[in-house]
């Protein structure tokens, strides 16, 4: 009995190891004798590569707005080049049309597609491509490595900071990292994301956090 190909979406907040797992999946699949292609879009390194914060990396094909993933794979196959799986990192930056193309690759070509990305942006709104992945994927996996907010609670939300100050307006896509850059990102628990209390704000706050209600 043949095993059907799947479109799988691995997701979680920043710092939960998505790119590390993407590279592990690519290694495991290749080690089993399967041949695949790695894709990424707007990687933090600025290069066409899948890079992990723990130091792992591999070259990848850059996804652009003009790239038709279905056409690319069909061209590879008709050219006699084997394709057994795709690993698609930073999938939140793809377009919904790219996700439709990936679903078609799974259904009509029986090629496994592994996508890795963030569900929501710094405003807690779904990325369009992530929304489409949730709608179409055969399986969604929440990564088990849970980053922590500066307060020690599990981090669930991604915050964008400008010079350490959290912002909630601006373009949905601004490439950054979790370093101390002018525009950076950090993961927070829902409580501190709602209150806009970043690690930098907490470090300079001398008084305890206000109660979420007024005393009579």
SELUM-652821 format. One record per residue: chain; x, y, z of N, C-alpha, C in turn. Coordinates in pm, whole numbers, plus 32768, in hexadecimal, padded with zeros to 4 digits. Example, Ala and Ser with C-alpha at 12.3 -4.5 7.8 and 13.67 -1.06 7.14 Angstrom:
# residues 2
+--------+------+------+------+------+------+------+------+------+------+
| cadena |  n_x |  n_y |  n_z | ca_x | ca_y | ca_z |  c_x |  c_y |  c_z |
+--------+------+------+------+------+------+------+------+------+------+
|      A | 8527 | 7DC7 | 830C | 84CE | 7E3E | 830C | 8528 | 7EB6 | 830C |
|      A | 8505 | 7F1F | 82C4 | 8557 | 7F96 | 82CA | 850A | 8003 | 8313 |
+--------+------+------+------+------+------+------+------+------+------+
//
This chain:
# residues 216
+--------+------+------+------+------+------+------+------+------+------+
| cadena |  n_x |  n_y |  n_z | ca_x | ca_y | ca_z |  c_x |  c_y |  c_z |
+--------+------+------+------+------+------+------+------+------+------+
|      A | 8054 | 7F8A | 8000 | 8000 | 8000 | 8000 | 8059 | 807D | 8000 |
|      A | 8046 | 80D2 | 7F9C | 809C | 8147 | 7F8D | 807A | 81B0 | 7FF7 |
|      A | 80E0 | 81FB | 801E | 80D0 | 8267 | 8080 | 80BC | 82E9 | 8033 |
|      A | 8053 | 8332 | 8053 | 8035 | 83AF | 800F | 8093 | 841D | 8040 |
|      A | 80B9 | 8474 | 7FE4 | 810B | 84E7 | 8008 | 80BA | 8547 | 805E |
|      A | 8100 | 8599 | 80AE | 80BD | 85F5 | 8108 | 80F8 | 8680 | 8100 |
|      A | 80A3 | 86E2 | 811C | 80CE | 876C | 8131 | 80CB | 8783 | 81C7 |
|      A | 8140 | 8791 | 8204 | 814A | 879E | 8295 | 817D | 8829 | 82B8 |
|      A | 813E | 8866 | 831B | 8166 | 88EB | 8347 | 8198 | 88E4 | 83D7 |
|      A | 8219 | 88FF | 83E9 | 8256 | 8906 | 846E | 825C | 899A | 8496 |
|      A | 8220 | 89BA | 8508 | 8217 | 8A46 | 852D | 8230 | 8A5C | 85C1 |
|      A | 8248 | 8AD8 | 85E4 | 8261 | 8B00 | 866E | 8299 | 8B8D | 866C |
|      A | 82A9 | 8BCC | 86E1 | 82E1 | 8C53 | 86E4 | 8375 | 8C53 | 86C2 |
|      A | 83AE | 8CC9 | 86B9 | 843D | 8CD3 | 86A0 | 848B | 8C8B | 870E |
|      A | 8502 | 8C5D | 86EA | 855E | 8C1C | 8749 | 8533 | 8B90 | 8774 |
|      A | 84D3 | 8B54 | 872E | 84A8 | 8ACE | 8756 | 84EA | 8A60 | 8704 |
|      A | 8545 | 8A85 | 86AA | 8593 | 8A20 | 8662 | 855A | 89F5 | 85DD |
|      A | 850C | 8A4B | 859A | 84CF | 8A24 | 851A | 8539 | 8A09 | 84AF |
|      A | 8598 | 8A65 | 84A0 | 85FE | 8A52 | 8438 | 865A | 89DC | 8458 |
|      A | 8675 | 89C8 | 84D9 | 86C4 | 8953 | 8501 | 867D | 88D3 | 84D9 |
|      A | 85FB | 88CC | 84F2 | 85AF | 8855 | 84CD | 85A7 | 8846 | 8435 |
|      A | 859B | 88B6 | 83EE | 8598 | 88AF | 835B | 8617 | 886E | 8326 |
|      A | 8689 | 8895 | 835E | 8707 | 8859 | 8333 | 8710 | 87C6 | 835C |
|      A | 86D9 | 87A4 | 83D2 | 86D9 | 8719 | 83FE | 8682 | 86C3 | 83A3 |
|      A | 860D | 86F7 | 837E | 85B4 | 86AC | 8323 | 85F9 | 8697 | 829D |
|      A | 863A | 86FF | 8269 | 8681 | 86F0 | 81EA | 86EF | 8687 | 81F4 |
|      A | 8737 | 8687 | 8263 | 87A1 | 8624 | 8277 | 8767 | 8596 | 827F |
|      A | 86FC | 8588 | 82CE | 86C2 | 8503 | 82E3 | 868A | 84CB | 8261 |
|      A | 8644 | 851E | 8216 | 860C | 84F1 | 8197 | 867C | 84CC | 8134 |
|      A | 86E2 | 851F | 812C | 8751 | 8504 | 80D0 | 879D | 8487 | 80FA |
|      A | 87AB | 8472 | 817C | 87F3 | 83FE | 81AF | 87AA | 837D | 818F |
|      A | 8727 | 8386 | 8176 | 86D8 | 8311 | 8150 | 86D9 | 82FA | 80B9 |
|      A | 872B | 8347 | 8072 | 8738 | 8333 | 7FE2 | 86D8 | 8386 | 7F8E |
|      A | 8690 | 83E0 | 7FD0 | 8632 | 8434 | 7F86 | 8676 | 84B5 | 7F5C |
|      A | 8648 | 84EC | 7EED | 8682 | 8567 | 7EB8 | 861D | 85D8 | 7EC1 |
|      A | 8646 | 8647 | 7EF7 | 85E9 | 86B6 | 7F0B | 8623 | 873B | 7EE5 |
|      A | 85D4 | 87A3 | 7EFC | 85FD | 882C | 7EE4 | 85DD | 887F | 7F61 |
|      A | 8636 | 88DA | 7F82 | 8622 | 8933 | 7FF4 | 85FF | 89BE | 7FC2 |
|      A | 8599 | 89F9 | 7FFC | 856F | 8A80 | 7FD9 | 856B | 8AD8 | 8055 |
|      A | 8580 | 8B58 | 8041 | 8571 | 8BB9 | 80AC | 8548 | 8C3E | 8071 |
|      A | 8523 | 8C9B | 80C7 | 8500 | 8D22 | 809A | 8522 | 8D85 | 8109 |
|      A | 8573 | 8DE7 | 80E6 | 8598 | 8E50 | 8146 | 85D7 | 8E18 | 81C5 |
|      A | 8635 | 8DBD | 81B4 | 867A | 8D85 | 8228 | 86C5 | 8DF4 | 8271 |
|      A | 86D3 | 8DE7 | 82F4 | 8713 | 8E4D | 8346 | 87A3 | 8E69 | 831C |
|      A | 87E4 | 8E07 | 82DA | 886F | 8E18 | 82B0 | 887C | 8E75 | 8238 |
|      A | 880C | 8E8D | 81F2 | 8812 | 8EDF | 817A | 883E | 8E92 | 8100 |
|      A | 8850 | 8E0F | 810E | 887D | 8DBC | 809F | 8814 | 8D52 | 8081 |
|      A | 8823 | 8D12 | 800D | 87CB | 8CA3 | 7FE8 | 87FC | 8C27 | 8032 |
|      A | 87D2 | 8C1D | 80AF | 8800 | 8BAF | 8104 | 879C | 8B9B | 8175 |
|      A | 879B | 8B23 | 81AC | 8752 | 8B09 | 8228 | 87B8 | 8B0D | 8297 |
|      A | 87A8 | 8B6A | 82F3 | 8808 | 8B7A | 835F | 87C4 | 8B6B | 83E6 |
|      A | 8808 | 8B29 | 8441 | 87D5 | 8B15 | 84C7 | 8828 | 8B68 | 8529 |
|      A | 87E8 | 8B96 | 8594 | 8830 | 8BE6 | 85F6 | 8898 | 8B95 | 8643 |
|      A | 8892 | 8B10 | 863B | 88F7 | 8AC0 | 867F | 896F | 8AA3 | 8625 |
|      A | 896E | 8AE0 | 85AC | 89E4 | 8AD7 | 8557 | 89DA | 8A7D | 84DF |
|      A | 896D | 8A34 | 84D0 | 895D | 89DD | 845B | 892B | 8A2E | 83E5 |
|      A | 8952 | 8A06 | 836C | 8923 | 8A4B | 82F5 | 8932 | 89F3 | 827A |
|      A | 88E5 | 8A13 | 8213 | 88EE | 89CB | 8195 | 88BC | 8A28 | 8127 |
|      A | 88F7 | 8A21 | 80B0 | 88C8 | 8A75 | 8041 | 883A | 8A4D | 801A |
|      A | 87EE | 8AAE | 7FEA | 8764 | 8A96 | 7FC3 | 8742 | 8AEC | 7F4A |
|      A | 86D2 | 8ACE | 7F0E | 869F | 8B1E | 7E9F | 8647 | 8B8D | 7ED8 |
|      A | 865A | 8C06 | 7EA8 | 860D | 8C78 | 7EDA | 8584 | 8C7D | 7E98 |
|      A | 851C | 8C86 | 7EEA | 8494 | 8C96 | 7EB7 | 847C | 8D2A | 7E9F |
|      A | 8453 | 8D4C | 7E27 | 8431 | 8DD5 | 7E05 | 839E | 8DDB | 7DDF |
|      A | 836A | 8E54 | 7DD6 | 82DE | 8E65 | 7DB1 | 82C1 | 8E2A | 7D28 |
|      A | 8325 | 8E2B | 7CD0 | 8311 | 8DFA | 7C48 | 8321 | 8D64 | 7C3A |
|      A | 835C | 8D22 | 7C9D | 8378 | 8C93 | 7C91 | 82F7 | 8C42 | 7C97 |
|      A | 82E5 | 8BEB | 7C36 | 8276 | 8B8C | 7C34 | 82AF | 8B04 | 7C5F |
|      A | 8293 | 8ADC | 7CD9 | 82CD | 8A61 | 7D0F | 829E | 89E6 | 7CC1 |
|      A | 8220 | 89E5 | 7C97 | 81ED | 8976 | 7C46 | 823E | 896B | 7BC4 |
|      A | 824E | 89D9 | 7B7F | 8299 | 89DA | 7B00 | 8329 | 89AF | 7B17 |
|      A | 8366 | 89DD | 7B84 | 83F0 | 89B8 | 7BA1 | 83FF | 8920 | 7BB0 |
|      A | 83A8 | 88E3 | 7C01 | 83B2 | 8854 | 7C1B | 8395 | 8803 | 7B9C |
|      A | 832F | 882C | 7B51 | 830F | 87E5 | 7AD5 | 8385 | 87ED | 7A74 |
|      A | 83C6 | 8860 | 7A6C | 843A | 886F | 7A15 | 84AB | 8813 | 7A41 |
|      A | 84C1 | 8808 | 7AC4 | 8527 | 87AE | 7AF7 | 8508 | 871D | 7AD0 |
|      A | 848D | 86F4 | 7AE1 | 8466 | 8669 | 7AC5 | 846E | 8649 | 7A30 |
|      A | 843C | 86A3 | 79DE | 8440 | 868A | 794D | 84CE | 8691 | 7917 |
|      A | 8527 | 86D0 | 7962 | 85B3 | 86D5 | 793B | 8602 | 865C | 796C |
|      A | 85BA | 85FD | 79AA | 85FA | 8582 | 79D7 | 863B | 858B | 7A5F |
|      A | 861C | 85F6 | 7AA9 | 8656 | 8607 | 7B2E | 85F1 | 85DC | 7B98 |
|      A | 861E | 8589 | 7BF1 | 85C5 | 854E | 7C56 | 85A7 | 85B2 | 7CC6 |
|      A | 8528 | 85B5 | 7CEE | 84FD | 8608 | 7D5E | 849E | 85B5 | 7DB4 |
|      A | 84C7 | 8596 | 7E2E | 8474 | 8546 | 7E88 | 8432 | 8599 | 7EF6 |
|      A | 846F | 860C | 7F17 | 8438 | 865D | 7F84 | 8466 | 86ED | 7F74 |
|      A | 841C | 8747 | 7FB3 | 8441 | 87D4 | 7FBB | 8444 | 87FD | 804D |
|      A | 84A8 | 884A | 8073 | 84AE | 8888 | 80F7 | 84A4 | 891E | 80E0 |
|      A | 843D | 895C | 8119 | 8420 | 89E9 | 8102 | 8427 | 8A36 | 8185 |
|      A | 8495 | 8A7C | 819A | 84A7 | 8AC9 | 8216 | 8475 | 8B58 | 8203 |
|      A | 845B | 8B9C | 8273 | 8426 | 8C25 | 8274 | 83A6 | 8C2C | 821F |
|      A | 8352 | 8BC6 | 822C | 82DB | 8BBC | 81D7 | 8276 | 8C2A | 81F0 |
|      A | 827F | 8C6C | 8263 | 8221 | 8CD9 | 827F | 8230 | 8D4C | 821C |
|      A | 82A6 | 8D57 | 81DD | 82BD | 8DC4 | 817E | 828F | 8DA3 | 80F1 |
|      A | 826D | 8D24 | 80D5 | 823F | 8D00 | 8050 | 81B7 | 8D42 | 8037 |
|      A | 8189 | 8D3C | 7FBC | 8104 | 8D6E | 7F9D | 80A0 | 8CFC | 7FA8 |
|      A | 801E | 8D1A | 7FBB | 7FB9 | 8CAF | 7FB9 | 7FBE | 8C5E | 7F38 |
|      A | 7FE1 | 8C9F | 7EC9 | 7FEB | 8C56 | 7E4A | 805A | 8BED | 7E50 |
|      A | 80C9 | 8C0F | 7E92 | 8135 | 8BAC | 7EA3 | 8103 | 8B32 | 7EF1 |
|      A | 80B2 | 8B49 | 7F57 | 807F | 8ADA | 7FA7 | 8021 | 8A83 | 7F54 |
|      A | 7FCF | 8AC1 | 7F00 | 7F7A | 8A73 | 7EA6 | 7FCE | 8A1E | 7E47 |
|      A | 803D | 8A56 | 7E18 | 8096 | 8A0A | 7DC0 | 80D2 | 8993 | 7E0A |
|      A | 80F7 | 89A6 | 7E88 | 812F | 8938 | 7ED7 | 80C8 | 88CA | 7EEC |
|      A | 804B | 88F1 | 7F08 | 7FE2 | 888D | 7F1A | 7FCC | 883D | 7E99 |
|      A | 7FD4 | 8881 | 7E29 | 7FC4 | 883C | 7DA8 | 8037 | 87DA | 7D90 |
|      A | 80B0 | 8802 | 7DB6 | 8124 | 87A9 | 7DA9 | 810E | 8729 | 7DF9 |
|      A | 80D9 | 8736 | 7E72 | 80BF | 86C2 | 7EC6 | 8054 | 8669 | 7E87 |
|      A | 7FE5 | 86A5 | 7E5E | 7F72 | 8658 | 7E2F | 7F88 | 8619 | 7DA6 |
|      A | 7FC6 | 8662 | 7D4B | 7FCF | 8631 | 7CC1 | 8054 | 85EF | 7C9F |
|      A | 80BD | 8610 | 7CE9 | 8140 | 85D5 | 7CCE | 816D | 8576 | 7D3C |
|      A | 811F | 856F | 7DA7 | 813F | 8517 | 7E18 | 81CD | 852E | 7E4D |
|      A | 81E9 | 85AD | 7E65 | 8269 | 85D7 | 7E9E | 824E | 8612 | 7F27 |
|      A | 8295 | 85E3 | 7F8C | 8284 | 8617 | 8014 | 82B8 | 86A5 | 801E |
|      A | 826B | 86FB | 8061 | 8294 | 8786 | 8077 | 8292 | 87A2 | 810C |
|      A | 8305 | 87CF | 8140 | 8313 | 87F2 | 81CE | 8326 | 8889 | 81D8 |
|      A | 82C6 | 88CE | 8213 | 82CD | 895F | 8222 | 82EB | 8984 | 82B3 |
|      A | 8337 | 89EF | 82C4 | 835D | 8A1E | 8349 | 8348 | 8AB5 | 834E |
|      A | 8300 | 8AE3 | 83B4 | 82E9 | 8B72 | 83BA | 82A0 | 8B9D | 8438 |
|      A | 828E | 8C20 | 8442 | 824A | 8C5F | 84B3 | 81B8 | 8C74 | 848F |
|      A | 815F | 8C5E | 84EF | 80D0 | 8C73 | 84D6 | 80AB | 8D06 | 84D1 |
|      A | 80D1 | 8D53 | 8537 | 80A3 | 8DDC | 8544 | 8116 | 8E3F | 8544 |
|      A | 80F7 | 8EB9 | 851B | 815D | 8F21 | 8516 | 8165 | 8F6D | 859A |
|      A | 81B0 | 8FDB | 859A | 81C4 | 9029 | 8614 | 8145 | 906D | 8645 |
|      A | 80DE | 9070 | 85EF | 805C | 90AA | 8616 | 7FFA | 903F | 8645 |
|      A | 8029 | 8FC3 | 864E | 7FDA | 8F4C | 8670 | 7F75 | 8F2B | 8603 |
|      A | 7F8F | 8F53 | 8588 | 7F39 | 8F32 | 8517 | 7F7A | 8EC5 | 84C3 |
|      A | 7F28 | 8E6D | 848C | 7F5D | 8E01 | 843A | 7FA0 | 8E36 | 83BC |
|      A | 8014 | 8DFE | 839B | 804E | 8E17 | 8317 | 7FF2 | 8DD9 | 82AE |
|      A | 7FDD | 8E18 | 823B | 7F86 | 8DDF | 81D4 | 7FAE | 8D51 | 81AB |
|      A | 802F | 8D39 | 819A | 805C | 8CB3 | 8173 | 8045 | 8C4E | 81E2 |
|      A | 8058 | 8C78 | 825F | 803F | 8C1D | 82CF | 7FAC | 8BFA | 82D8 |
|      A | 7F57 | 8C5C | 82C0 | 7EC7 | 8C41 | 82C0 | 7EA5 | 8BD9 | 8255 |
|      A | 7EE1 | 8BEA | 81DF | 7EC4 | 8B8B | 8172 | 7EFB | 8B01 | 8192 |
|      A | 7F6C | 8AFA | 81D5 | 7FA3 | 8A79 | 81FD | 7F46 | 8A33 | 8260 |
|      A | 7F12 | 8A7E | 82C0 | 7EB4 | 8A44 | 8321 | 7E3A | 8A0E | 82D8 |
|      A | 7E0E | 8A53 | 8272 | 7D97 | 8A2A | 8227 | 7DB0 | 89AE | 81D2 |
|      A | 7E2C | 899D | 81A0 | 7E46 | 8933 | 813E | 7E9B | 88BE | 816F |
|      A | 7EE7 | 88D1 | 81D9 | 7F47 | 8869 | 81FD | 7F02 | 87E9 | 822B |
|      A | 7F45 | 8779 | 8213 | 7F14 | 86F8 | 8245 | 7F2B | 86EB | 82DA |
|      A | 7F95 | 872E | 8309 | 7FB9 | 871F | 8396 | 8005 | 879B | 83C3 |
|      A | 7FE2 | 87CD | 8439 | 802A | 883E | 8472 | 8069 | 8812 | 84F6 |
|      A | 80EA | 882C | 8505 | 8133 | 8803 | 857B | 8166 | 887E | 85C5 |
|      A | 8144 | 888A | 8645 | 8179 | 88F5 | 8699 | 81FC | 88C5 | 86D4 |
|      A | 8267 | 890C | 86B9 | 82EA | 88E0 | 86E9 | 82EE | 88DA | 8780 |
|      A | 832E | 8872 | 87B4 | 832E | 8859 | 8843 | 8394 | 88AA | 8890 |
|      A | 83F8 | 88E0 | 884B | 8459 | 8936 | 888F | 8416 | 89BD | 88A4 |
|      A | 8400 | 89E2 | 8921 | 83B7 | 8A5C | 8942 | 8415 | 8AC8 | 8974 |
|      A | 8426 | 8B34 | 8928 | 8477 | 8BA3 | 895C | 8432 | 8BE3 | 89D4 |
|      A | 847A | 8C31 | 8A1F | 8441 | 8C6F | 8A96 | 8448 | 8D07 | 8A8F |
|      A | 83E2 | 8D44 | 8AC3 | 83DF | 8DD5 | 8AD3 | 8448 | 8DFC | 8B3B |
|      A | 846E | 8E7B | 8B3E | 84D1 | 8EA8 | 8BA0 | 84A4 | 8E8C | 8C30 |
|      A | 841E | 8E7F | 8C46 | 83EB | 8E68 | 8CCD | 83F3 | 8DD5 | 8CF5 |
|      A | 8415 | 8D7D | 8C96 | 841F | 8CEF | 8CB3 | 83A9 | 8C9D | 8C84 |
|      A | 833B | 8CDF | 8C60 | 82C6 | 8C98 | 8C2D | 82DE | 8C6D | 8B9C |
|      A | 8298 | 8C02 | 8B6E | 82A5 | 8BDC | 8AE2 | 827F | 8C50 | 8A86 |
|      A | 82D2 | 8C69 | 8A21 | 82B9 | 8CD6 | 89C3 | 825F | 8CA5 | 8952 |
|      A | 81FA | 8CF3 | 8932 | 8199 | 8CCD | 88CB | 818A | 8D36 | 885E |
|      A | 81BE | 8DAF | 8875 | 81A9 | 8E1C | 8818 | 822E | 8E5A | 87EC |
|      A | 8230 | 8E87 | 876F | 82A7 | 8EC6 | 8737 | 8297 | 8F5E | 873E |
|      A | 82FA | 8FA1 | 8776 | 82F4 | 9033 | 8783 | 8362 | 9072 | 872E |
|      A | 833F | 90DF | 86EA | 83A2 | 912D | 86A1 | 83C9 | 91A4 | 86F8 |
|      A | 844B | 91BE | 8702 | 847A | 9230 | 874F | 84CE | 928C | 86F7 |
|      A | 84C5 | 930C | 8714 | 851A | 9370 | 86D3 | 8568 | 93B4 | 8743 |
|      A | 85EB | 939C | 8744 | 8640 | 93CE | 87B0 | 860C | 93A1 | 8839 |
|      A | 85DD | 9326 | 883F | 85B0 | 92EC | 88BD | 8521 | 9309 | 88E2 |
|      A | 84DD | 935E | 8895 | 8452 | 9382 | 88B3 | 83F5 | 9334 | 8857 |
|      A | 8393 | 92F1 | 8890 | 8337 | 92A0 | 8842 | 82DB | 92F7 | 87ED |
|      A | 82C8 | 92CF | 876E | 826E | 9316 | 8714 | 8203 | 92B6 | 86E4 |
|      A | 818D | 92EC | 86C5 | 811D | 9299 | 8696 | 80E6 | 92CA | 8612 |
|      A | 812D | 9326 | 85D1 | 8104 | 9357 | 854E | 817A | 9351 | 84F0 |
|      A | 815B | 9347 | 846E | 81C4 | 9342 | 840B | 81AE | 92D1 | 83AA |
|      A | 8208 | 92C5 | 834A | 81FF | 925C | 82E6 | 8204 | 91D3 | 8327 |
|      A | 81B5 | 9175 | 82F3 | 81B1 | 90F1 | 832E | 8238 | 90AA | 8323 |
|      A | 827F | 90C2 | 82B6 | 82FE | 907D | 829F | 8371 | 90E1 | 82A8 |
|      A | 83BF | 90D6 | 8312 | 843E | 911E | 8322 | 849F | 90B7 | 8357 |
|      A | 8503 | 9096 | 8309 | 855F | 902B | 8330 | 85B9 | 905C | 83A1 |
|      A | 85C3 | 900C | 8408 | 8618 | 902C | 847A | 863F | 8FAC | 84C1 |
|      A | 867A | 8FBC | 8535 | 86A3 | 8F47 | 8583 | 868A | 8F67 | 8615 |
|      A | 86B4 | 8F0C | 866B | 86A2 | 8F21 | 86FB | 871C | 8F62 | 873A |
|      A | 876F | 8F9F | 86E7 | 87E6 | 8FE5 | 871A | 87C0 | 9072 | 8744 |
|      A | 8823 | 90BC | 8775 | 880B | 9145 | 87A3 | 8817 | 91A9 | 8730 |
|      A | 87D3 | 918C | 86C1 | 87D4 | 91E7 | 8650 | 876F | 9256 | 8665 |
|      A | 8773 | 92BC | 860E | 8712 | 932A | 8619 | 8684 | 92F3 | 860E |
|      A | 866E | 92A0 | 85A8 | 85EE | 9259 | 859C | 8608 | 91C7 | 85BB |
|      A | 85CE | 9195 | 8626 | 85E7 | 910D | 8653 | 8564 | 90CC | 867F |
|      A | 856E | 904F | 86A3 | 84F9 | 9004 | 86CF | 8519 | 8FBB | 8751 |
|      A | 84B3 | 8FA7 | 87A1 | 84C1 | 8F53 | 8817 | 843C | 8F10 | 8831 |
|      A | 8443 | 8EA0 | 8875 | 83C9 | 8E54 | 8892 | 839B | 8E75 | 8920 |
|      A | 8318 | 8E87 | 892F | 82DD | 8EAB | 89AF | 8267 | 8E51 | 89CD |
|      A | 8245 | 8E45 | 8A4D | 81C7 | 8E05 | 8A70 | 8155 | 8E64 | 8A49 |
|      A | 80DC | 8E31 | 8A43 | 806B | 8E85 | 8A1A | 8059 | 8EFE | 8A76 |
|      A | 806A | 8EE8 | 8AF8 | 8054 | 8F53 | 8B5A | 80B1 | 8FC9 | 8B40 |
|      A | 8132 | 8FAC | 8B2A | 8190 | 901A | 8B16 | 818A | 9052 | 8A88 |
|      A | 815D | 9000 | 8A28 | 8147 | 9037 | 89A2 | 80D4 | 909A | 89A6 |
|      A | 8068 | 9078 | 89ED | 7FF6 | 90D3 | 89F9 | 801D | 9155 | 8A3E |
|      A | 8074 | 914C | 8AA1 | 809E | 91C3 | 8AEC | 8116 | 9209 | 8AAE |
|      A | 814E | 91CD | 8A45 | 81C2 | 9204 | 89FF | 823B | 9210 | 8A5B |
|      A | 824D | 91AE | 8AB1 | 82BF | 91AE | 8B0D | 832A | 9151 | 8AD5 |
|      A | 838B | 918C | 8A92 | 83FA | 913F | 8A5C | 8464 | 912A | 8AC8 |
|      A | 84C9 | 90DC | 8AA7 | 8536 | 90C5 | 8B07 | 857B | 9149 | 8B2A |
|      A | 8589 | 91A1 | 8AC5 | 85CB | 9221 | 8ADD | 8578 | 9279 | 8B3A |
|      A | 84F4 | 927B | 8B23 | 849D | 92CB | 8B78 | 849D | 9296 | 8C06 |
|      A | 8499 | 9211 | 8C14 | 8499 | 91D4 | 8C98 | 8519 | 91F4 | 8CE4 |
|      A | 8588 | 91FC | 8C9C | 860A | 9212 | 8CDD | 8616 | 929D | 8D19 |
|      A | 85CD | 92FE | 8CE1 | 85DA | 9387 | 8D13 | 8561 | 93B2 | 8D66 |
|      A | 8501 | 9359 | 8D76 | 848B | 9379 | 8DC5 | 84AB | 9360 | 8E58 |
|      A | 84A6 | 93C7 | 8EA8 | 84C9 | 93BA | 8F35 | 8453 | 9391 | 8F8B |
|      A | 83D9 | 93B2 | 8F60 | 8362 | 9390 | 8FAD | 8325 | 9311 | 8F78 |
|      A | 82DB | 92C5 | 8FCA | 829B | 924B | 8F9B | 8233 | 926A | 8F32 |
|      A | 8210 | 9204 | 8EE3 | 81AC | 9217 | 8E7C | 8126 | 923F | 8EB9 |
|      A | 80DD | 9299 | 8E77 | 805B | 92C0 | 8EAD | 7FF7 | 924D | 8EA6 |
|      A | 7F99 | 9251 | 8F02 | 7F30 | 91EC | 8EFF | 7EDA | 9201 | 8E83 |
|      A | 7EA2 | 9195 | 8E4B | 7E50 | 91A3 | 8DD1 | 7DC5 | 91D9 | 8DEF |
|      A | 7DB0 | 9211 | 8E66 | 7D2E | 924C | 8E8B | 7D47 | 92BA | 8EF2 |
|      A | 7CE6 | 9310 | 8F05 | 7CF5 | 937B | 8F66 | 7CB8 | 9353 | 8FEC |
|      A | 7D01 | 9377 | 9056 | 7CCD | 935C | 90DC | 7C67 | 93C6 | 9101 |
|      A | 7BFE | 939F | 9144 | 7B95 | 93FE | 916D | 7BCD | 945E | 91D5 |
+--------+------+------+------+------+------+------+------+------+------+
//
